[in-house]
Protein backbone atom coordinates (compact mmCIF):
# COMPACT_ATOMS: atom_id res chain seq x y z
CA UNK A 1 0.00 0.00 0.00
CA UNK A 2 1.37 3.40 -0.99
CA UNK A 3 2.02 5.60 2.07
CA UNK A 4 3.59 8.58 0.32
CA UNK A 5 7.21 7.51 0.97
CA UNK A 6 9.87 5.83 -1.17
CA UNK A 7 12.22 3.28 0.31
CA UNK A 8 15.96 3.80 0.39
CA UNK A 9 16.39 0.81 -1.93
CA UNK A 10 14.07 2.36 -4.53
CA UNK A 11 15.91 5.68 -4.33
CA UNK A 12 19.17 3.85 -4.91
CA UNK A 13 17.70 2.14 -8.02
CA UNK A 14 16.46 5.43 -9.45
CA UNK A 15 19.83 6.97 -8.85
CA UNK A 16 21.46 4.32 -11.03
CA UNK A 17 19.57 5.49 -14.15
CA UNK A 18 22.09 7.30 -16.28
CA UNK A 19 21.20 10.72 -17.74
CA UNK A 20 21.98 9.50 -21.29
CA UNK A 21 19.56 6.63 -20.85
CA UNK A 22 16.83 9.02 -19.72
CA UNK A 23 17.48 11.24 -22.77
CA UNK A 24 17.27 8.24 -25.14
CA UNK A 25 13.95 7.17 -23.65
CA UNK A 26 12.66 10.73 -23.83
CA UNK A 27 13.58 10.99 -27.52
CA UNK A 28 11.90 7.66 -28.20
CA UNK A 29 8.65 8.76 -26.56
CA UNK A 30 8.74 12.07 -28.46
CA UNK A 31 9.29 10.27 -31.78
CA UNK A 32 6.37 7.96 -31.07
CA UNK A 33 4.14 10.90 -30.22
CA UNK A 34 4.99 12.63 -33.49
CA UNK A 35 4.49 9.43 -35.49
CA UNK A 36 1.07 8.93 -33.91
CA UNK A 37 -0.08 12.49 -34.68
CA UNK A 38 -2.93 12.32 -37.25
CA UNK A 39 -1.91 13.59 -40.67
CA UNK A 40 -5.23 15.41 -40.93
CA UNK A 41 -4.12 17.69 -38.10
CA UNK A 42 -1.01 18.70 -40.09
CA UNK A 43 -3.17 20.09 -42.89
CA UNK A 44 -5.97 21.61 -40.80
CA UNK A 45 -7.49 24.36 -42.91
CA UNK A 46 -8.56 27.73 -41.49
CA UNK A 47 -10.88 29.28 -44.09
CA UNK A 48 -11.53 33.00 -44.46
CA UNK A 49 -15.27 33.63 -44.20
CA UNK A 50 -15.80 35.34 -47.54
CA UNK A 51 -17.99 34.33 -50.46
CA UNK A 52 -19.23 35.37 -53.87
CA UNK A 53 -22.36 34.34 -55.80
CA UNK A 54 -21.97 31.02 -57.59
CA UNK A 55 -22.15 27.22 -57.42
CA UNK A 56 -19.19 25.10 -56.39
CA UNK A 57 -20.89 22.05 -57.92
CA UNK A 58 -22.41 22.73 -61.30
CA UNK A 59 -24.91 21.07 -63.61
CA UNK A 60 -27.17 18.06 -63.33
CA UNK A 61 -26.67 14.36 -63.92
CA UNK A 62 -29.03 13.97 -66.89
CA UNK A 63 -26.85 15.38 -69.61
CA UNK A 64 -25.84 13.74 -72.89
CA UNK A 65 -22.25 14.95 -72.49
CA UNK A 66 -21.76 13.19 -69.15
CA UNK A 67 -20.85 9.51 -69.10
CA UNK A 68 -22.44 7.52 -66.28
CA UNK A 69 -20.12 5.31 -64.26
CA UNK A 70 -17.75 5.33 -61.32
CA UNK A 71 -17.22 7.55 -59.49
CA UNK A 72 -20.83 8.70 -59.67
CA UNK A 73 -20.06 12.41 -59.59
CA UNK A 74 -21.72 13.52 -62.78
CA UNK A 75 -21.03 17.26 -62.61
CA UNK A 76 -17.98 19.54 -62.45
CA UNK A 77 -16.78 20.63 -59.00
CA UNK A 78 -14.52 23.58 -58.24
CA UNK A 79 -11.90 22.59 -55.65
CA UNK A 80 -12.67 25.17 -52.99
CA UNK A 81 -13.56 25.10 -49.29
CA UNK A 82 -17.23 24.66 -48.41
CA UNK A 83 -18.68 28.08 -47.58
CA UNK A 84 -21.91 26.45 -46.32
CA UNK A 85 -23.99 29.35 -47.64
CA UNK A 86 -26.76 28.98 -50.19
CA UNK A 87 -25.96 30.27 -53.68
CA UNK A 88 -22.47 31.36 -52.66
CA UNK A 89 -18.99 29.89 -53.11
CA UNK A 90 -15.84 30.45 -51.12
CA UNK A 91 -13.18 32.95 -52.06
CA UNK A 92 -9.94 30.99 -51.89
CA UNK A 93 -6.93 33.09 -50.93
CA UNK A 94 -3.48 33.01 -52.51
CA UNK A 95 -0.14 34.75 -52.29
CA UNK A 96 0.48 34.25 -56.00
CA UNK A 97 -0.15 36.92 -58.64
CA UNK A 98 -0.85 34.09 -61.13
CA UNK A 99 -2.34 31.22 -59.09
CA UNK A 100 -3.14 27.67 -60.12
CA UNK A 101 -6.80 26.56 -60.13
CA UNK A 102 -8.10 23.02 -59.60
CA UNK A 103 -11.39 21.35 -60.42
CA UNK A 104 -12.99 17.96 -60.93
CA UNK A 105 -14.61 16.86 -64.19
CA UNK A 106 -16.71 13.73 -64.72
CA UNK A 107 -16.12 11.38 -67.61
CA UNK A 108 -17.38 13.32 -70.60
CA UNK A 109 -17.82 13.37 -74.35
CA UNK A 110 -17.66 17.17 -74.32
CA UNK A 111 -15.70 18.71 -77.12
CA UNK A 112 -13.99 21.34 -74.96
CA UNK A 113 -13.55 22.66 -71.45
CA UNK A 114 -13.70 26.42 -70.93
CA UNK A 115 -11.94 28.22 -68.08
CA UNK A 116 -12.83 31.88 -67.40
CA UNK A 117 -11.54 34.51 -64.98
CA UNK A 118 -13.81 37.52 -64.45
CA UNK A 119 -12.83 41.04 -63.38
CA UNK A 120 -15.69 41.29 -60.89
CA UNK A 121 -16.59 38.68 -58.29
CA UNK A 122 -20.30 39.46 -58.05
CA UNK A 123 -21.65 40.05 -61.56
CA UNK A 124 -22.46 37.55 -64.32
CA UNK A 125 -21.94 40.34 -66.83
CA UNK A 126 -18.47 41.19 -65.53
CA UNK A 127 -15.60 41.79 -67.90
CA UNK A 128 -13.63 38.68 -68.82
CA UNK A 129 -9.96 39.03 -67.90
CA UNK A 130 -8.85 35.67 -69.23
CA UNK A 131 -10.52 32.80 -71.05
CA UNK A 132 -9.19 29.64 -72.62
CA UNK A 133 -10.52 26.36 -73.99
CA UNK A 134 -8.88 22.97 -74.19
CA UNK A 135 -9.83 19.42 -75.08
CA UNK A 136 -9.82 16.81 -72.31
CA UNK A 137 -7.36 13.95 -72.80
CA UNK A 138 -9.19 10.92 -74.14
CA UNK A 139 -8.56 7.98 -76.45
CA UNK A 140 -9.82 8.27 -80.01
CA UNK A 141 -13.59 7.84 -80.09
CA UNK A 142 -13.88 7.31 -76.32
CA UNK A 143 -14.92 9.60 -73.46
CA UNK A 144 -12.38 11.28 -71.20
CA UNK A 145 -11.69 9.85 -67.76
CA UNK A 146 -13.11 11.42 -64.61
CA UNK A 147 -10.46 13.21 -62.61
CA UNK A 148 -8.81 16.34 -61.24
CA UNK A 149 -7.72 19.04 -63.69
CA UNK A 150 -5.66 22.15 -63.09
CA UNK A 151 -4.54 25.30 -64.85
CA UNK A 152 -2.36 28.25 -63.81
CA UNK A 153 -2.94 31.76 -65.06
CA UNK A 154 -0.33 32.37 -67.77
CA UNK A 155 2.51 34.83 -67.26
CA UNK A 156 3.67 34.91 -70.85
CA UNK A 157 0.70 36.89 -72.21
CA UNK A 158 -0.43 40.44 -71.49
CA UNK A 159 -2.48 39.41 -68.44
CA UNK A 160 -2.12 41.69 -65.40
CA UNK A 161 -1.42 40.00 -62.05
CA UNK A 162 -4.24 39.66 -59.55
CA UNK A 163 -4.58 42.77 -57.42
CA UNK A 164 -4.01 42.39 -53.69
CA UNK A 165 -7.24 42.57 -51.68
CA UNK A 166 -9.59 42.24 -54.66
CA UNK A 167 -11.93 39.26 -55.07
CA UNK A 168 -12.35 37.72 -58.53
CA UNK A 169 -14.73 35.07 -59.82
CA UNK A 170 -13.69 32.12 -61.97
CA UNK A 171 -15.57 29.31 -63.66
CA UNK A 172 -14.99 26.05 -65.48
CA UNK A 173 -17.55 24.77 -67.97
CA UNK A 174 -18.11 21.79 -70.24
CA UNK A 175 -18.89 22.93 -73.78
CA UNK A 176 -21.26 20.41 -75.33
CA UNK A 177 -23.20 20.39 -78.62
CA UNK A 178 -26.91 21.07 -78.23
CA UNK A 179 -26.53 21.95 -74.52
CA UNK A 180 -27.35 25.42 -73.25
CA UNK A 181 -24.19 27.35 -72.40
CA UNK A 182 -23.71 27.76 -68.68
CA UNK A 183 -25.69 24.66 -67.70
CA UNK A 184 -22.63 22.51 -66.86
CA UNK A 185 -20.51 25.03 -65.00
CA UNK A 186 -18.81 25.18 -61.60
CA UNK A 187 -17.72 28.49 -60.10
CA UNK A 188 -15.43 29.88 -57.43
CA UNK A 189 -13.75 32.96 -56.04
CA UNK A 190 -10.10 33.94 -55.62
CA UNK A 191 -8.37 36.73 -53.72
CA UNK A 192 -4.70 37.62 -53.65
CA UNK A 193 -3.38 38.58 -50.21
CA UNK A 194 0.02 39.32 -48.71
CA UNK A 195 1.88 37.41 -46.00
CA UNK A 196 2.96 39.12 -42.80
CA UNK A 197 6.60 39.09 -41.75
CA UNK A 198 6.15 36.13 -39.38
CA UNK A 199 4.62 33.93 -42.08
CA UNK A 200 7.27 34.95 -44.61
CA UNK A 201 10.01 33.97 -42.18
CA UNK A 202 8.32 30.64 -41.44
CA UNK A 203 7.92 29.83 -45.13
CA UNK A 204 11.58 30.62 -45.81
CA UNK A 205 12.68 28.19 -43.10
CA UNK A 206 10.16 25.47 -43.94
CA UNK A 207 10.77 22.48 -46.16
CA UNK A 208 8.36 21.92 -49.03
CA UNK A 209 6.37 19.32 -47.11
CA UNK A 210 6.01 21.77 -44.20
CA UNK A 211 4.90 24.67 -46.37
CA UNK A 212 1.53 23.07 -47.11
CA UNK A 213 0.67 23.08 -43.40
CA UNK A 214 1.68 26.72 -43.06
CA UNK A 215 -0.44 27.67 -46.04
CA UNK A 216 -3.44 25.66 -44.82
CA UNK A 217 -3.40 26.96 -41.26
CA UNK A 218 -3.17 30.52 -42.60
CA UNK A 219 -6.14 30.09 -44.95
CA UNK A 220 -4.07 30.22 -48.15
CA UNK A 221 -6.11 27.67 -50.06
CA UNK A 222 -4.57 27.85 -53.53
CA UNK A 223 -0.99 27.73 -52.21
CA UNK A 224 -1.70 24.73 -49.98
CA UNK A 225 -3.46 22.87 -52.78
CA UNK A 226 -0.67 23.54 -55.27
CA UNK A 227 2.08 22.32 -52.93
CA UNK A 228 0.18 19.15 -52.06
CA UNK A 229 -0.70 18.52 -55.70
CA UNK A 230 2.99 18.63 -56.65
CA UNK A 231 3.83 16.22 -53.86
CA UNK A 232 0.88 13.99 -54.76
CA UNK A 233 2.82 12.55 -57.68
CA UNK A 234 5.80 11.51 -55.56
CA UNK A 235 6.42 7.96 -54.38
CA UNK A 236 5.92 8.97 -50.75
CA UNK A 237 2.49 7.77 -49.64
CA UNK A 238 2.48 10.35 -46.82
CA UNK A 239 2.33 13.13 -49.42
CA UNK A 240 -0.77 11.60 -50.99
CA UNK A 241 -2.25 11.15 -47.53
CA UNK A 242 -1.90 14.85 -46.76
CA UNK A 243 -3.71 15.71 -50.01
CA UNK A 244 -6.54 13.45 -48.87
CA UNK A 245 -6.44 14.96 -45.40
CA UNK A 246 -6.88 18.50 -46.73
CA UNK A 247 -9.80 17.60 -48.99
CA UNK A 248 -11.41 15.65 -46.12
CA UNK A 249 -11.10 18.54 -43.68
CA UNK A 250 -14.58 19.50 -42.33
CA UNK A 251 -13.99 23.11 -43.39
CA UNK A 252 -13.28 21.95 -46.93
CA UNK A 253 -15.80 19.10 -47.31
CA UNK A 254 -14.44 17.57 -50.51
CA UNK A 255 -13.96 14.08 -49.15
CA UNK A 256 -15.74 12.66 -52.21
CA UNK A 257 -12.74 13.80 -54.29
CA UNK A 258 -9.99 12.68 -51.93
CA UNK A 259 -9.15 9.54 -53.93
CA UNK A 260 -9.92 10.88 -57.40
CA UNK A 261 -6.85 10.71 -59.68
CA UNK A 262 -5.26 13.63 -61.48
CA UNK A 263 -6.04 13.51 -65.19
CA UNK A 264 -4.71 16.63 -66.87
CA UNK A 265 -3.12 19.99 -66.19
CA UNK A 266 -1.05 22.51 -68.10
CA UNK A 267 2.13 21.12 -66.51
CA UNK A 268 1.67 18.19 -68.88
CA UNK A 269 2.78 20.50 -71.67
CA UNK A 270 6.17 21.18 -70.08
C-alpha angles and dihedrals in degrees: 000000000000111000099176095263133101121218122241090244091056091048089052091052093050090049090058092063106106119228091235090055091052090050092050092051091046092052090048093053091047092050091050091050092052092046091052094050109113113251089223089067090057091060099038106155123220106197125204109236099237130120144176131203113279148084122272089197113044137196134006134275098245099078128125091223094058119082115217117229143085127005092036096217101123100178138060117266126199110223099238136124117274108260091189091215124121115253093000134101130203124264104230114210127224140177092212124098088209106031130188119245127208133199143160124241126190122228104288146177090208115139095222145003118225124207119192134184116197128206093225126049098208109042130076088205094054121135115271112238097182136003133173138168130208138172118247115242110260139147117261110285094359133101122259120259122257112253153110118304129189141188133181123213106258121249097192096072130065093273115137117229119256111274117243113253096013122116119221132188124227134183141189120206139182111231108212132172114255092008121117111253112252096026096105101042136126121198141198146166133242133192129184114221136173128244121238120236094263093054092045090053092048092050092050091054096041126095117234093261090052095049093070091060092049091050093046096048089049094051095249096144102173094046093049092047093048094050093048092045091055091049092045091078094054124101091246108104090201089067091055090046092056090052088054091046093055094048090046093051110122090234090055101037098192096124090132088068098043094102098033111121126237111254110175143353137159090261085075087073093060 
